[in-house]
Amino acid sequence: MAENKANHYHQEKLLPVKAVTALTSLGRSTIYRLMEAKLFPRPVRPIKSRIAWRSSDIATWMEALKSGEPSQ
């Protein structure tokens, strides 16, 4: 069990907003509007001066779009 957790954290990436806009083809302001509407994953703050999104959260959001499921 501990090995699976360690493996998950090793594979998880934190994506800056530029990477998220590139992956989703959404503009920065659109991402923030969707977050306000609770339709897009919230970022994390690994350090005080940086926000980033978990790669798994973005992947889950994109998969939900493909399958037609409502976001979040």
Phi and psi restraints in degrees (range 20) as a CNS / XPLOR table:
assign (resid 1 and name C) (resid 2 and name N)
       (resid 2 and name CA) (resid 2 and name C) 1.0 -62.6 20.0 2
assign (resid 2 and name N) (resid 2 and name CA)
       (resid 2 and name C) (resid 3 and name N) 1.0 -34.4 20.0 2
assign (resid 2 and name C) (resid 3 and name N)
       (resid 3 and name CA) (resid 3 and name C) 1.0 -66.7 20.0 2
assign (resid 3 and name N) (resid 3 and name CA)
       (resid 3 and name C) (resid 4 and name N) 1.0 -40.4 20.0 2
assign (resid 3 and name C) (resid 4 and name N)
       (resid 4 and name CA) (resid 4 and name C) 1.0 -62.1 20.0 2
assign (resid 4 and name N) (resid 4 and name CA)
       (resid 4 and name C) (resid 5 and name N) 1.0 -42.8 20.0 2
assign (resid 4 and name C) (resid 5 and name N)
       (resid 5 and name CA) (resid 5 and name C) 1.0 -62.3 20.0 2
assign (resid 5 and name N) (resid 5 and name CA)
       (resid 5 and name C) (resid 6 and name N) 1.0 -45.4 20.0 2
assign (resid 5 and name C) (resid 6 and name N)
       (resid 6 and name CA) (resid 6 and name C) 1.0 -62.5 20.0 2
assign (resid 6 and name N) (resid 6 and name CA)
       (resid 6 and name C) (resid 7 and name N) 1.0 -40.9 20.0 2
assign (resid 6 and name C) (resid 7 and name N)
       (resid 7 and name CA) (resid 7 and name C) 1.0 -64.2 20.0 2
assign (resid 7 and name N) (resid 7 and name CA)
       (resid 7 and name C) (resid 8 and name N) 1.0 -41.4 20.0 2
assign (resid 7 and name C) (resid 8 and name N)
       (resid 8 and name CA) (resid 8 and name C) 1.0 -61.3 20.0 2
assign (resid 8 and name N) (resid 8 and name CA)
       (resid 8 and name C) (resid 9 and name N) 1.0 -47.1 20.0 2
assign (resid 8 and name C) (resid 9 and name N)
       (resid 9 and name CA) (resid 9 and name C) 1.0 -66.3 20.0 2
assign (resid 9 and name N) (resid 9 and name CA)
       (resid 9 and name C) (resid 10 and name N) 1.0 -31.7 20.0 2
assign (resid 9 and name C) (resid 10 and name N)
       (resid 10 and name CA) (resid 10 and name C) 1.0 -67.6 20.0 2
assign (resid 10 and name N) (resid 10 and name CA)
       (resid 10 and name C) (resid 11 and name N) 1.0 -36.9 20.0 2
assign (resid 10 and name C) (resid 11 and name N)
       (resid 11 and name CA) (resid 11 and name C) 1.0 -81.4 20.0 2
assign (resid 11 and name N) (resid 11 and name CA)
       (resid 11 and name C) (resid 12 and name N) 1.0 -26.2 20.0 2
assign (resid 11 and name C) (resid 12 and name N)
       (resid 12 and name CA) (resid 12 and name C) 1.0 -65.9 20.0 2
assign (resid 12 and name N) (resid 12 and name CA)
       (resid 12 and name C) (resid 13 and name N) 1.0 134.0 20.0 2
assign (resid 12 and name C) (resid 13 and name N)
       (resid 13 and name CA) (resid 13 and name C) 1.0 -118.2 20.0 2
assign (resid 13 and name N) (resid 13 and name CA)
       (resid 13 and name C) (resid 14 and name N) 1.0 150.6 20.0 2
assign (resid 13 and name C) (resid 14 and name N)
       (resid 14 and name CA) (resid 14 and name C) 1.0 -103.4 20.0 2
assign (resid 14 and name N) (resid 14 and name CA)
       (resid 14 and name C) (resid 15 and name N) 1.0 123.6 20.0 2
assign (resid 14 and name C) (resid 15 and name N)
       (resid 15 and name CA) (resid 15 and name C) 1.0 -105.1 20.0 2
assign (resid 15 and name N) (resid 15 and name CA)
       (resid 15 and name C) (resid 16 and name N) 1.0 128.5 20.0 2
assign (resid 15 and name C) (resid 16 and name N)
       (resid 16 and name CA) (resid 16 and name C) 1.0 -73.3 20.0 2
assign (resid 16 and name N) (resid 16 and name CA)
       (resid 16 and name C) (resid 17 and name N) 1.0 167.2 20.0 2
assign (resid 16 and name C) (resid 17 and name N)
       (resid 17 and name CA) (resid 17 and name C) 1.0 -58.4 20.0 2
assign (resid 17 and name N) (resid 17 and name CA)
       (resid 17 and name C) (resid 18 and name N) 1.0 -35.7 20.0 2
assign (resid 17 and name C) (resid 18 and name N)
       (resid 18 and name CA) (resid 18 and name C) 1.0 -60.6 20.0 2
assign (resid 18 and name N) (resid 18 and name CA)
       (resid 18 and name C) (resid 19 and name N) 1.0 -40.6 20.0 2
assign (resid 18 and name C) (resid 19 and name N)
       (resid 19 and name CA) (resid 19 and name C) 1.0 -68.6 20.0 2
assign (resid 19 and name N) (resid 19 and name CA)
       (resid 19 and name C) (resid 20 and name N) 1.0 -38.3 20.0 2
assign (resid 19 and name C) (resid 20 and name N)
       (resid 20 and name CA) (resid 20 and name C) 1.0 -67.0 20.0 2
assign (resid 20 and name N) (resid 20 and name CA)
       (resid 20 and name C) (resid 21 and name N) 1.0 -42.0 20.0 2
assign (resid 20 and name C) (resid 21 and name N)
       (resid 21 and name CA) (resid 21 and name C) 1.0 -64.6 20.0 2
assign (resid 21 and name N) (resid 21 and name CA)
       (resid 21 and name C) (resid 22 and name N) 1.0 -37.7 20.0 2
assign (resid 21 and name C) (resid 22 and name N)
       (resid 22 and name CA) (resid 22 and name C) 1.0 -66.7 20.0 2
assign (resid 22 and name N) (resid 22 and name CA)
       (resid 22 and name C) (resid 23 and name N) 1.0 -42.1 20.0 2
assign (resid 22 and name C) (resid 23 and name N)
       (resid 23 and name CA) (resid 23 and name C) 1.0 -68.8 20.0 2
assign (resid 23 and name N) (resid 23 and name CA)
       (resid 23 and name C) (resid 24 and name N) 1.0 -38.9 20.0 2
assign (resid 23 and name C) (resid 24 and name N)
       (resid 24 and name CA) (resid 24 and name C) 1.0 -96.4 20.0 2
assign (resid 24 and name N) (resid 24 and name CA)
       (resid 24 and name C) (resid 25 and name N) 1.0 -14.9 20.0 2
assign (resid 24 and name C) (resid 25 and name N)
       (resid 25 and name CA) (resid 25 and name C) 1.0 62.9 20.0 2
assign (resid 25 and name N) (resid 25 and name CA)
       (resid 25 and name C) (resid 26 and name N) 1.0 24.3 20.0 2
assign (resid 25 and name C) (resid 26 and name N)
       (resid 26 and name CA) (resid 26 and name C) 1.0 -104.2 20.0 2
assign (resid 26 and name N) (resid 26 and name CA)
       (resid 26 and name C) (resid 27 and name N) 1.0 147.6 20.0 2
assign (resid 26 and name C) (resid 27 and name N)
       (resid 27 and name CA) (resid 27 and name C) 1.0 -77.2 20.0 2
assign (resid 27 and name N) (resid 27 and name CA)
       (resid 27 and name C) (resid 28 and name N) 1.0 162.6 20.0 2
assign (resid 27 and name C) (resid 28 and name N)
       (resid 28 and name CA) (resid 28 and name C) 1.0 -58.5 20.0 2
assign (resid 28 and name N) (resid 28 and name CA)
       (resid 28 and name C) (resid 29 and name N) 1.0 -45.8 20.0 2
assign (resid 28 and name C) (resid 29 and name N)
       (resid 29 and name CA) (resid 29 and name C) 1.0 -66.2 20.0 2
assign (resid 29 and name N) (resid 29 and name CA)
       (resid 29 and name C) (resid 30 and name N) 1.0 -34.1 20.0 2
assign (resid 29 and name C) (resid 30 and name N)
       (resid 30 and name CA) (resid 30 and name C) 1.0 -65.5 20.0 2
assign (resid 30 and name N) (resid 30 and name CA)
       (resid 30 and name C) (resid 31 and name N) 1.0 -41.2 20.0 2
assign (resid 30 and name C) (resid 31 and name N)
       (resid 31 and name CA) (resid 31 and name C) 1.0 -59.3 20.0 2
assign (resid 31 and name N) (resid 31 and name CA)
       (resid 31 and name C) (resid 32 and name N) 1.0 -46.0 20.0 2
assign (resid 31 and name C) (resid 32 and name N)
       (resid 32 and name CA) (resid 32 and name C) 1.0 -67.8 20.0 2
assign (resid 32 and name N) (resid 32 and name CA)
       (resid 32 and name C) (resid 33 and name N) 1.0 -36.0 20.0 2
assign (resid 32 and name C) (resid 33 and name N)
       (resid 33 and name CA) (resid 33 and name C) 1.0 -64.3 20.0 2
assign (resid 33 and name N) (resid 33 and name CA)
       (resid 33 and name C) (resid 34 and name N) 1.0 -43.0 20.0 2
assign (resid 33 and name C) (resid 34 and name N)
       (resid 34 and name CA) (resid 34 and name C) 1.0 -64.5 20.0 2
assign (resid 34 and name N) (resid 34 and name CA)
       (resid 34 and name C) (resid 35 and name N) 1.0 -37.1 20.0 2
assign (resid 34 and name C) (resid 35 and name N)
       (resid 35 and name CA) (resid 35 and name C) 1.0 -63.5 20.0 2
assign (resid 35 and name N) (resid 35 and name CA)
       (resid 35 and name C) (resid 36 and name N) 1.0 -43.0 20.0 2
assign (resid 35 and name C) (resid 36 and name N)
       (resid 36 and name CA) (resid 36 and name C) 1.0 -60.5 20.0 2
assign (resid 36 and name N) (resid 36 and name CA)
       (resid 36 and name C) (resid 37 and name N) 1.0 -35.8 20.0 2
assign (resid 36 and name C) (resid 37 and name N)
       (resid 37 and name CA) (resid 37 and name C) 1.0 -83.7 20.0 2
assign (resid 37 and name N) (resid 37 and name CA)
       (resid 37 and name C) (resid 38 and name N) 1.0 4.1 20.0 2
assign (resid 37 and name C) (resid 38 and name N)
       (resid 38 and name CA) (resid 38 and name C) 1.0 60.5 20.0 2
assign (resid 38 and name N) (resid 38 and name CA)
       (resid 38 and name C) (resid 39 and name N) 1.0 36.3 20.0 2
assign (resid 38 and name C) (resid 39 and name N)
       (resid 39 and name CA) (resid 39 and name C) 1.0 -113.2 20.0 2
assign (resid 39 and name N) (resid 39 and name CA)
       (resid 39 and name C) (resid 40 and name N) 1.0 6.8 20.0 2
assign (resid 39 and name C) (resid 40 and name N)
       (resid 40 and name CA) (resid 40 and name C) 1.0 -144.8 20.0 2
assign (resid 40 and name N) (resid 40 and name CA)
       (resid 40 and name C) (resid 41 and name N) 1.0 145.5 20.0 2
assign (resid 40 and name C) (resid 41 and name N)
       (resid 41 and name CA) (resid 41 and name C) 1.0 -58.2 20.0 2
assign (resid 41 and name N) (resid 41 and name CA)
       (resid 41 and name C) (resid 42 and name N) 1.0 146.2 20.0 2
assign (resid 41 and name C) (resid 42 and name N)
       (resid 42 and name CA) (resid 42 and name C) 1.0 -82.3 20.0 2
assign (resid 42 and name N) (resid 42 and name CA)
       (resid 42 and name C) (resid 43 and name N) 1.0 145.8 20.0 2
assign (resid 42 and name C) (resid 43 and name N)
       (resid 43 and name CA) (resid 43 and name C) 1.0 -79.3 20.0 2
assign (resid 43 and name N) (resid 43 and name CA)
       (resid 43 and name C) (resid 44 and name N) 1.0 169.0 20.0 2
assign (resid 43 and name C) (resid 44 and name N)
       (resid 44 and name CA) (resid 44 and name C) 1.0 -111.9 20.0 2
assign (resid 44 and name N) (resid 44 and name CA)
       (resid 44 and name C) (resid 45 and name N) 1.0 165.4 20.0 2
assign (resid 44 and name C) (resid 45 and name N)
       (resid 45 and name CA) (resid 45 and name C) 1.0 -120.8 20.0 2
assign (resid 45 and name N) (resid 45 and name CA)
       (resid 45 and name C) (resid 46 and name N) 1.0 88.6 20.0 2
assign (resid 45 and name C) (resid 46 and name N)
       (resid 46 and name CA) (resid 46 and name C) 1.0 -63.4 20.0 2
assign (resid 46 and name N) (resid 46 and name CA)
       (resid 46 and name C) (resid 47 and name N) 1.0 -32.8 20.0 2
assign (resid 46 and name C) (resid 47 and name N)
       (resid 47 and name CA) (resid 47 and name C) 1.0 -140.1 20.0 2
assign (resid 47 and name N) (resid 47 and name CA)
       (resid 47 and name C) (resid 48 and name N) 1.0 164.6 20.0 2
assign (resid 47 and name C) (resid 48 and name N)
       (resid 48 and name CA) (resid 48 and name C) 1.0 -55.8 20.0 2
assign (resid 48 and name N) (resid 48 and name CA)
       (resid 48 and name C) (resid 49 and name N) 1.0 -36.3 20.0 2
assign (resid 48 and name C) (resid 49 and name N)
       (resid 49 and name CA) (resid 49 and name C) 1.0 -95.7 20.0 2
assign (resid 49 and name N) (resid 49 and name CA)
       (resid 49 and name C) (resid 50 and name N) 1.0 9.4 20.0 2
assign (resid 49 and name C) (resid 50 and name N)
       (resid 50 and name CA) (resid 50 and name C) 1.0 -137.6 20.0 2
assign (resid 50 and name N) (resid 50 and name CA)
       (resid 50 and name C) (resid 51 and name N) 1.0 137.8 20.0 2
assign (resid 50 and name C) (resid 51 and name N)
       (resid 51 and name CA) (resid 51 and name C) 1.0 -117.2 20.0 2
assign (resid 51 and name N) (resid 51 and name CA)
       (resid 51 and name C) (resid 52 and name N) 1.0 150.5 20.0 2
assign (resid 51 and name C) (resid 52 and name N)
       (resid 52 and name CA) (resid 52 and name C) 1.0 -156.3 20.0 2
assign (resid 52 and name N) (resid 52 and name CA)
       (resid 52 and name C) (resid 53 and name N) 1.0 159.7 20.0 2
assign (resid 52 and name C) (resid 53 and name N)
       (resid 53 and name CA) (resid 53 and name C) 1.0 -108.8 20.0 2
assign (resid 53 and name N) (resid 53 and name CA)
       (resid 53 and name C) (resid 54 and name N) 1.0 143.3 20.0 2
assign (resid 53 and name C) (resid 54 and name N)
       (resid 54 and name CA) (resid 54 and name C) 1.0 -70.4 20.0 2
assign (resid 54 and name N) (resid 54 and name CA)
       (resid 54 and name C) (resid 55 and name N) 1.0 133.4 20.0 2
assign (resid 54 and name C) (resid 55 and name N)
       (resid 55 and name CA) (resid 55 and name C) 1.0 -59.6 20.0 2
assign (resid 55 and name N) (resid 55 and name CA)
       (resid 55 and name C) (resid 56 and name N) 1.0 -34.3 20.0 2
assign (resid 55 and name C) (resid 56 and name N)
       (resid 56 and name CA) (resid 56 and name C) 1.0 -67.0 20.0 2
assign (resid 56 and name N) (resid 56 and name CA)
       (resid 56 and name C) (resid 57 and name N) 1.0 -35.2 20.0 2
assign (resid 56 and name C) (resid 57 and name N)
       (resid 57 and name CA) (resid 57 and name C) 1.0 -66.2 20.0 2
assign (resid 57 and name N) (resid 57 and name CA)
       (resid 57 and name C) (resid 58 and name N) 1.0 -41.6 20.0 2
assign (resid 57 and name C) (resid 58 and name N)
       (resid 58 and name CA) (resid 58 and name C) 1.0 -67.9 20.0 2
assign (resid 58 and name N) (resid 58 and name CA)
       (resid 58 and name C) (resid 59 and name N) 1.0 -41.7 20.0 2
assign (resid 58 and name C) (resid 59 and name N)
       (resid 59 and name CA) (resid 59 and name C) 1.0 -62.8 20.0 2
assign (resid 59 and name N) (resid 59 and name CA)
       (resid 59 and name C) (resid 60 and name N) 1.0 -41.9 20.0 2
assign (resid 59 and name C) (resid 60 and name N)
       (resid 60 and name CA) (resid 60 and name C) 1.0 -63.5 20.0 2
assign (resid 60 and name N) (resid 60 and name CA)
       (resid 60 and name C) (resid 61 and name N) 1.0 -43.1 20.0 2
assign (resid 60 and name C) (resid 61 and name N)
       (resid 61 and name CA) (resid 61 and name C) 1.0 -60.9 20.0 2
assign (resid 61 and name N) (resid 61 and name CA)
       (resid 61 and name C) (resid 62 and name N) 1.0 -44.0 20.0 2
assign (resid 61 and name C) (resid 62 and name N)
       (resid 62 and name CA) (resid 62 and name C) 1.0 -67.0 20.0 2
assign (resid 62 and name N) (resid 62 and name CA)
       (resid 62 and name C) (resid 63 and name N) 1.0 -38.5 20.0 2
assign (resid 62 and name C) (resid 63 and name N)
       (resid 63 and name CA) (resid 63 and name C) 1.0 -64.7 20.0 2
assign (resid 63 and name N) (resid 63 and name CA)
       (resid 63 and name C) (resid 64 and name N) 1.0 -38.8 20.0 2
assign (resid 63 and name C) (resid 64 and name N)
       (resid 64 and name CA) (resid 64 and name C) 1.0 -63.1 20.0 2
assign (resid 64 and name N) (resid 64 and name CA)
       (resid 64 and name C) (resid 65 and name N) 1.0 -36.6 20.0 2
assign (resid 64 and name C) (resid 65 and name N)
       (resid 65 and name CA) (resid 65 and name C) 1.0 -64.2 20.0 2
assign (resid 65 and name N) (resid 65 and name CA)
       (resid 65 and name C) (resid 66 and name N) 1.0 -42.5 20.0 2
assign (resid 65 and name C) (resid 66 and name N)
       (resid 66 and name CA) (resid 66 and name C) 1.0 -61.5 20.0 2
assign (resid 66 and name N) (resid 66 and name CA)
       (resid 66 and name C) (resid 67 and name N) 1.0 -40.8 20.0 2
assign (resid 66 and name C) (resid 67 and name N)
       (resid 67 and name CA) (resid 67 and name C) 1.0 -87.7 20.0 2
assign (resid 67 and name N) (resid 67 and name CA)
       (resid 67 and name C) (resid 68 and name N) 1.0 -1.6 20.0 2
assign (resid 67 and name C) (resid 68 and name N)
       (resid 68 and name CA) (resid 68 and name C) 1.0 78.2 20.0 2
assign (resid 68 and name N) (resid 68 and name CA)
       (resid 68 and name C) (resid 69 and name N) 1.0 10.4 20.0 2
assign (resid 68 and name C) (resid 69 and name N)
       (resid 69 and name CA) (resid 69 and name C) 1.0 -75.5 20.0 2
assign (resid 69 and name N) (resid 69 and name CA)
       (resid 69 and name C) (resid 70 and name N) 1.0 149.9 20.0 2
assign (resid 69 and name C) (resid 70 and name N)
       (resid 70 and name CA) (resid 70 and name C) 1.0 -66.1 20.0 2
assign (resid 70 and name N) (resid 70 and name CA)
       (resid 70 and name C) (resid 71 and name N) 1.0 145.2 20.0 2
assign (resid 70 and name C) (resid 71 and name N)
       (resid 71 and name CA) (resid 71 and name C) 1.0 -73.9 20.0 2
assign (resid 71 and name N) (resid 71 and name CA)
       (resid 71 and name C) (resid 72 and name N) 1.0 146.0 20.0 2
